[in-house]
Amino acid sequence: MLSRWLNEAQRASLTMGSCMLLVACSSGPYGGETLNLVTGRVTDQTDQAGIEGIEVCLEIPHDGDTVRTCARTASDGSYTVVDDVYLEQLASDRTSTLAVRDDDGDTHGAYLDQEIAIPPASLPTEIDVPLDRAVN
């Protein structure tokens, strides 16, 4: 009887431990729930084709510094900047920036960088970004 009770207690402990692990793994870097903060597509201004490999960053000023979280575009140019809901709250009273940078050289073509202002309390949002080709 005691042996069966201990065995069930061990299983419950393992289950509780793995639940705690899953909760910790599913939270954002600030310990909260994650959220798709900015989604969209980066395209070539000329032919509207999606551009792969572009870095897209949400930058939020905070205490004299900048909180920055980034994503990279997929082969169709789509991106999703995901982070903690804390950043949504942080951006509620200040203008943030979507910084779109071609940081991979000529790998997927050369494009001019772009920064887009996001008004306070606008997250989550969807922003499509057409980029101009860099002149060589």
N, CA, C and O of each residue as an XYZ file, in Angstrom:
544
protein
N       0.828     -1.180      0.000
C       0.000      0.000      0.000
C       0.882      1.258      0.000
O       0.690      2.148     -0.828
N       1.843      1.332      0.923
C       2.743      2.469      0.999
C       3.547      2.585     -0.291
O       3.770      3.684     -0.799
N       3.977      1.447     -0.812
C       4.751      1.428     -2.053
C       3.926      2.012     -3.208
O       4.442      2.808     -3.991
N       2.648      1.621     -3.318
C       1.787      2.135     -4.380
C       1.576      3.643     -4.217
O       1.568      4.380     -5.203
N       1.406      4.099     -2.978
C       1.207      5.528     -2.713
C       2.455      6.319     -3.111
O       2.350      7.380     -3.725
N       3.638      5.799     -2.759
C       4.884      6.478     -3.134
C       5.037      6.532     -4.649
O       5.459      7.549     -5.198
N       4.695      5.445     -5.319
C       4.784      5.390     -6.768
C       3.873      6.446     -7.398
O       4.282      7.138     -8.330
N       2.635      6.574     -6.893
C       1.720      7.583     -7.416
C       2.227      8.993     -7.099
O       2.086      9.903     -7.917
N       2.809      9.173     -5.925
C       3.355     10.480     -5.549
C       4.512     10.848     -6.469
O       4.648     12.011     -6.850
N       5.355      9.868     -6.835
C       6.464     10.141     -7.745
C       5.948     10.554     -9.119
O       6.459     11.493     -9.730
N       4.912      9.828     -9.606
C       4.340     10.181    -10.902
C       3.729     11.578    -10.862
O       3.881     12.347    -11.812
N       3.048     11.911     -9.782
C       2.462     13.241     -9.648
C       3.551     14.297     -9.620
O       3.404     15.366    -10.213
N       4.638     14.000     -8.935
C       5.751     14.940     -8.852
C       6.372     15.158    -10.226
O       6.683     16.288    -10.601
N       6.550     14.066    -10.978
C       7.100     14.192    -12.323
C       6.166     14.991    -13.207
O       6.610     15.840    -13.981
N       4.879     14.726    -13.096
C       3.902     15.453    -13.899
C       3.927     16.928    -13.539
O       3.927     17.786    -14.421
N       3.947     17.226    -12.247
C       3.992     18.623    -11.828
C       5.280     19.280    -12.320
O       5.257     20.426    -12.768
N       6.386     18.575    -12.241
C       7.662     19.125    -12.689
C       7.651     19.428    -14.174
O       8.139     20.477    -14.592
N       7.102     18.527    -14.981
C       7.084     18.775    -16.410
C       6.103     19.877    -16.769
O       6.326     20.602    -17.738
N       5.022     20.021    -16.010
C       4.113     21.144    -16.256
C       4.819     22.455    -15.976
O       4.692     23.413    -16.738
N       5.562     22.497    -14.882
C       6.278     23.721    -14.558
C       7.312     24.028    -15.639
O       7.511     25.189    -15.996
N       7.962     23.003    -16.156
C       8.937     23.193    -17.210
C       8.251     23.734    -18.464
O       8.769     24.651    -19.102
N       7.094     23.178    -18.823
C       6.377     23.641    -20.001
C       5.939     25.092    -19.841
O       6.018     25.869    -20.792
N       5.486     25.458    -18.673
C       5.074     26.835    -18.432
C       6.266     27.766    -18.589
O       6.150     28.820    -19.214
N       7.395     27.393    -18.037
C       8.587     28.239    -18.133
C       9.035     28.374    -19.582
O       9.458     29.451    -20.004
N       8.946     27.297    -20.340
C       9.400     27.333    -21.725
C       8.458     28.109    -22.633
O       8.885     28.618    -23.669
N       7.188     28.210    -22.266
C       6.248     28.896    -23.136
C       6.137     30.377    -22.830
O       5.358     31.077    -23.476
N       6.888     30.871    -21.869
C       6.800     32.285    -21.537
C       7.878     33.060    -22.269
O       8.863     32.489    -22.736
N       7.681     34.378    -22.365
C       8.634     35.235    -23.054
C       9.852     35.522    -22.196
O       9.934     35.057    -21.059
N      10.804     36.287    -22.733
C      12.041     36.565    -22.009
C      11.838     37.350    -20.718
O      12.698     37.323    -19.837
N      10.710     38.051    -20.594
C      10.437     38.796    -19.375
C       9.538     37.999    -18.440
O       9.079     38.517    -17.422
N       9.285     36.736    -18.787
C       8.533     35.850    -17.916
C       7.041     35.852    -18.151
O       6.313     35.161    -17.438
N       6.564     36.590    -19.108
C       5.130     36.665    -19.354
C       4.719     35.913    -20.596
O       5.509     35.190    -21.203
N       3.483     36.097    -20.954
C       2.907     35.465    -22.140
C       3.510     36.103    -23.390
O       3.778     37.304    -23.406
N       3.726     35.301    -24.441
C       4.257     35.855    -25.685
C       3.114     36.326    -26.575
O       1.970     35.900    -26.422
N       3.448     37.214    -27.506
C       2.463     37.847    -28.370
C       3.103     38.170    -29.711
O       4.266     38.571    -29.764
N       2.353     37.998    -30.796
C       2.815     38.455    -32.110
C       2.674     39.971    -32.119
O       1.566     40.483    -32.275
N       3.766     40.691    -31.956
C       3.718     42.146    -31.830
C       3.558     42.845    -33.171
O       2.747     43.761    -33.309
N       4.336     42.410    -34.158
C       4.245     42.994    -35.498
C       4.349     41.858    -36.508
O       5.245     41.018    -36.424
N       3.427     41.844    -37.456
C       3.468     40.866    -38.550
C       3.384     41.642    -39.864
O       2.954     42.795    -39.889
N       3.793     41.007    -40.935
C       3.689     41.651    -42.232
C       4.529     40.951    -43.273
O       4.903     39.787    -43.130
N       4.815     41.695    -44.322
C       5.568     41.150    -45.445
C       6.489     42.238    -45.984
O       6.092     43.395    -46.119
N       7.725     41.850    -46.291
C       8.696     42.757    -46.898
C       8.809     42.368    -48.370
O       9.072     41.215    -48.709
N       8.601     43.369    -49.239
C       8.580     43.094    -50.679
C       9.497     44.042    -51.438
O       9.895     45.091    -50.931
N       9.818     43.653    -52.655
C      10.568     44.489    -53.576
C       9.610     45.549    -54.116
O       8.553     45.211    -54.649
N       9.968     46.816    -53.985
C       9.123     47.933    -54.421
C       8.750     47.812    -55.895
O       7.649     48.195    -56.289
N       9.660     47.281    -56.711
C       9.453     47.228    -58.145
C       8.443     46.177    -58.579
O       7.521     46.477    -59.337
N       8.610     44.945    -58.103
C       7.747     43.863    -58.596
C       6.869     43.215    -57.510
O       6.163     42.245    -57.788
N       6.910     43.737    -56.296
C       6.112     43.263    -55.158
C       6.423     41.818    -54.754
O       5.634     41.200    -54.038
N       7.557     41.271    -55.199
C       7.965     39.923    -54.795
C       8.481     39.964    -53.362
O       9.133     40.929    -52.961
N       8.191     38.922    -52.593
C       8.682     38.847    -51.227
C      10.199     38.737    -51.200
O      10.799     38.136    -52.091
N      10.818     39.317    -50.177
C      12.273     39.292    -50.050
C      12.641     38.457    -48.826
O      12.209     38.747    -47.710
N      13.432     37.435    -49.045
C      13.887     36.555    -47.960
C      15.125     37.137    -47.277
O      15.921     37.835    -47.906
N      15.278     36.842    -45.981
C      16.512     37.139    -45.273
C      16.664     38.557    -44.756
O      17.760     38.942    -44.348
N      15.601     39.343    -44.759
C      15.665     40.722    -44.263
C      15.436     40.711    -42.749
O      14.543     40.021    -42.257
N      16.243     41.476    -42.017
C      16.062     41.592    -40.571
C      15.005     42.665    -40.287
O      15.096     43.789    -40.780
N      13.996     42.293    -39.478
C      12.926     43.211    -39.093
C      12.926     43.299    -37.571
O      12.730     42.291    -36.893
N      13.146     44.502    -37.028
C      13.253     44.675    -35.581
C      12.264     45.703    -35.061
O      12.075     46.763    -35.659
N      11.646     45.380    -33.957
C      10.836     46.329    -33.220
C      11.748     46.946    -32.172
O      12.346     46.236    -31.364
N      11.853     48.275    -32.187
C      12.725     48.986    -31.260
C      11.874     49.944    -30.431
O      11.175     50.798    -30.976
N      11.942     49.791    -29.098
C      11.140     50.599    -28.190
C      12.071     51.315    -27.220
O      12.824     50.667    -26.493
N      12.027     52.657    -27.200
C      12.880     53.380    -26.252
C      12.429     53.118    -24.815
O      11.234     53.074    -24.522
N      13.424     52.943    -23.912
C      13.096     52.665    -22.512
C      14.266     53.047    -21.618
O      15.363     52.506    -21.754
N      14.032     53.970    -20.715
C      15.039     54.395    -19.730
C      16.375     54.771    -20.374
O      17.427     54.339    -19.903
N      16.344     55.559    -21.430
C      17.569     56.018    -22.076
C      18.238     54.980    -22.955
O      19.314     55.232    -23.497
N      17.627     53.825    -23.105
C      18.171     52.752    -23.930
C      17.093     52.336    -24.928
O      16.057     52.992    -25.034
N      17.330     51.265    -25.648
C      16.350     50.751    -26.595
C      16.169     49.257    -26.379
O      17.136     48.495    -26.382
N      14.918     48.846    -26.191
C      14.585     47.425    -26.131
C      14.344     47.004    -27.574
O      13.577     47.642    -28.293
N      15.000     45.929    -27.992
C      14.969     45.519    -29.400
C      14.675     44.039    -29.497
O      15.309     43.231    -28.820
N      13.711     43.676    -30.340
C      13.418     42.274    -30.606
C      13.229     42.119    -32.109
O      12.581     42.952    -32.741
N      13.792     41.056    -32.687
C      13.892     40.958    -34.141
C      13.361     39.635    -34.692
O      13.190     38.651    -33.973
N      13.113     39.658    -35.987
C      12.744     38.464    -36.753
C      13.439     38.570    -38.106
O      13.981     39.618    -38.456
N      13.416     37.486    -38.854
C      13.978     37.474    -40.198
C      12.883     37.027    -41.156
O      12.090     36.141    -40.836
N      12.843     37.646    -42.336
C      11.789     37.306    -43.292
C      11.990     35.906    -43.872
O      13.114     35.441    -44.064
N      10.858     35.255    -44.142
C      10.840     33.921    -44.766
C      10.982     34.083    -46.285
O      11.107     35.202    -46.783
N      10.964     32.991    -47.000
C      11.169     33.031    -48.454
C      10.105     33.856    -49.181
O      10.374     34.376    -50.264
N       8.910     33.986    -48.614
C       7.859     34.793    -49.236
C       7.847     36.235    -48.724
O       6.960     37.015    -49.071
N       8.844     36.585    -47.891
C       8.935     37.935    -47.355
C       8.152     38.162    -46.072
O       8.206     39.249    -45.497
N       7.427     37.152    -45.619
C       6.625     37.324    -44.401
C       7.516     37.306    -43.158
O       8.583     36.693    -43.145
N       7.048     37.994    -42.114
C       7.774     38.017    -40.852
C       6.778     38.157    -39.710
O       5.656     38.630    -39.894
N       7.209     37.739    -38.535
C       6.443     37.935    -37.308
C       7.423     38.225    -36.184
O       8.270     37.393    -35.859
N       7.306     39.402    -35.596
C       8.120     39.754    -34.440
C       7.323     39.323    -33.207
O       6.257     39.867    -32.917
N       7.859     38.342    -32.495
C       7.181     37.773    -31.333
C       8.005     38.082    -30.090
O       9.228     37.935    -30.097
N       7.343     38.505    -29.037
C       8.037     38.726    -27.771
C       7.014     38.750    -26.657
O       5.844     38.422    -26.853
N       7.468     39.137    -25.504
C       6.647     39.172    -24.307
C       5.585     40.269    -24.397
O       5.833     41.326    -24.978
N       4.414     40.024    -23.829
C       3.362     41.048    -23.819
C       3.821     42.307    -23.085
O       3.238     43.375    -23.269
N       4.850     42.193    -22.264
C       5.406     43.358    -21.574
C       5.791     44.451    -22.577
O       5.630     45.638    -22.291
N       6.299     44.055    -23.749
C       6.700     45.047    -24.742
C       5.498     45.787    -25.305
O       5.601     46.967    -25.639
N       4.357     45.111    -25.417
C       3.131     45.786    -25.845
C       2.778     46.877    -24.835
O       2.409     47.990    -25.210
N       2.895     46.544    -23.560
C       2.613     47.525    -22.509
C       3.635     48.659    -22.541
O       3.282     49.826    -22.373
N       4.900     48.310    -22.757
C       5.962     49.312    -22.814
C       5.719     50.298    -23.952
O       5.976     51.493    -23.801
N       5.228     49.809    -25.087
C       4.994     50.664    -26.263
C       3.663     51.408    -26.195
O       3.330     52.155    -27.114
N       2.908     51.217    -25.134
C       1.583     51.839    -25.057
C       1.643     53.355    -24.907
O       0.684     54.040    -25.261
N       2.745     53.895    -24.392
C       2.813     55.340    -24.172
C       3.996     55.998    -24.878
O       4.383     57.111    -24.524
N       4.565     55.332    -25.858
C       5.708     55.913    -26.570
C       5.742     55.416    -28.014
O       5.232     54.343    -28.337
N       6.349     56.220    -28.860
C       6.514     55.840    -30.261
C       7.645     54.821    -30.355
O       8.725     55.028    -29.801
N       7.394     53.735    -31.049
C       8.439     52.744    -31.289
C       8.792     52.760    -32.777
O       8.178     53.482    -33.562
N       9.767     51.972    -33.145
C      10.249     51.966    -34.522
C      10.318     50.541    -35.050
O      10.747     49.627    -34.346
N       9.890     50.361    -36.304
C      10.122     49.106    -37.007
C      11.319     49.358    -37.913
O      11.223     50.110    -38.882
N      12.445     48.729    -37.596
C      13.674     48.899    -38.367
C      13.831     47.699    -39.300
O      13.919     46.557    -38.848
N      13.866     47.965    -40.591
C      13.956     46.915    -41.602
C      15.314     47.063    -42.271
O      15.603     48.075    -42.909
N      16.152     46.021    -42.110
C      17.537     46.115    -42.577
C      17.925     44.921    -43.447
O      17.657     43.766    -43.114
N      18.559     45.239    -44.562
C      19.131     44.201    -45.415
C      20.561     43.988    -44.942
O      21.488     44.652    -45.407
N      20.725     43.056    -44.015
C      22.047     42.851    -43.409
C      22.754     41.604    -43.928
O      23.752     41.176    -43.348
N      22.248     41.013    -45.018
C      22.892     39.802    -45.543
C      23.669     40.057    -46.832
O      23.950     39.128    -47.588
N      24.012     41.318    -47.075
C      24.779     41.641    -48.285
C      23.936     41.438    -49.527
O      22.762     41.805    -49.554
N      24.533     40.852    -50.559
C      23.822     40.625    -51.821
C      23.175     39.250    -51.897
O      22.722     38.844    -52.967
N      23.125     38.526    -50.783
C      22.610     37.153    -50.798
C      21.222     37.057    -51.423
O      20.973     36.158    -52.226
N      20.319     37.962    -51.073
C      18.962     37.960    -51.633
C      18.682     39.257    -52.381
O      17.531     39.679    -52.498
N      19.737     39.885    -52.884
C      19.619     41.197    -53.510
C      19.992     42.261    -52.493
O      19.961     42.012    -51.288
N      20.338     43.424    -52.965
C      20.725     44.520    -52.074
C      19.588     45.537    -52.022
O      19.128     46.023    -53.055
N      19.143     45.850    -50.805
C      18.009     46.757    -50.612
C      18.368     47.842    -49.608
O      19.214     47.645    -48.736
N      17.713     48.993    -49.744
C      17.911     50.105    -48.820
C      17.156     49.826    -47.519
O      16.034     49.319    -47.536
N      17.785     50.162    -46.400
C      17.149     49.994    -45.098
C      16.008     50.999    -44.949
O      15.967     52.024    -45.630
N      15.091     50.682    -44.048
C      13.952     51.567    -43.829
C      13.541     51.532    -42.357
O      13.591     50.483    -41.715
N      13.137     52.677    -41.835
C      12.608     52.746    -40.474
C      11.206     53.338    -40.535
O      10.967     54.333    -41.219
N      10.288     52.713    -39.812
C       8.896     53.142    -39.799
C       8.488     53.418    -38.357
O       8.650     52.563    -37.487
N       7.958     54.615    -38.107
C       7.496     54.972    -36.770
C       6.154     54.289    -36.495
O       5.259     54.275    -37.340
N       6.043     53.729    -35.302
C       4.793     53.094    -34.863
C       4.249     53.931    -33.707
O       4.900     54.036    -32.667
N       3.071     54.526    -33.872
C       2.516     55.389    -32.823
C       2.274     54.626    -31.518
O       2.128     53.404    -31.530
N       2.231     55.342    -30.402
C       1.942     54.698    -29.111
C       0.624     53.917    -29.165
O      -0.304     54.273    -29.892
N       0.576     52.860    -28.385
C      -0.632     52.024    -28.238
C      -1.102     51.411    -29.551
O      -2.302     51.215    -29.738
N      -0.179     51.104    -30.468
C      -0.553     50.520    -31.769
C      -0.231     49.039    -31.895
O      -0.536     48.431    -32.921
N       0.378     48.446    -30.876
C       0.730     47.022    -30.947
C      -0.380     46.182    -30.334
O      -1.017     46.618    -29.375
N      -0.624     45.002    -30.858
C      -0.030     44.397    -32.063
C      -0.547     45.074    -33.329
O      -1.621     45.675    -33.346
N       0.251     44.957    -34.385
C      -0.103     45.591    -35.649
C       0.443     44.778    -36.822
O       1.261     43.875    -36.647
N      -0.024     45.118    -38.010
C       0.485     44.501    -39.239
C       1.055     45.607    -40.108
O       0.393     46.613    -40.367
N       2.297     45.412    -40.560
C       2.962     46.414    -41.399
C       3.656     45.716    -42.561
O       4.565     44.910    -42.365
N       3.216     46.036    -43.769
C       3.895     45.567    -44.975
C       4.901     46.632    -45.389
O       4.611     47.827    -45.335
N       6.091     46.188    -45.806
C       7.178     47.126    -46.090
C       7.737     46.874    -47.488
O       8.404     45.864    -47.711
N       7.472     47.785    -48.439
C       8.123     47.685    -49.750
C       9.511     48.343    -49.668
O       9.642     49.466    -49.183
N      10.521     47.647    -50.137
C      11.899     48.183    -50.112
C      12.368     48.511    -51.519
O      12.051     47.818    -52.485
N      13.140     49.600    -51.602
C      13.783     49.983    -52.860
C      15.114     49.249    -52.965
O      15.797     49.031    -51.964
N      15.468     48.876    -54.171
C      16.780     48.242    -54.405
C      17.889     49.286    -54.215
O      17.736     50.460    -54.554
N      19.005     48.811    -53.662
C      20.171     49.683    -53.500
C      20.825     49.859    -54.868
O      20.897     48.918    -55.659
N      21.292     51.052    -55.132
C      21.983     51.335    -56.405
C      23.449     51.019    -56.215
O      24.084     51.536    -55.295
N      23.991     50.180    -57.072
C      25.406     49.795    -56.972
C      26.290     50.738    -57.699
O      27.508     50.557    -57.713
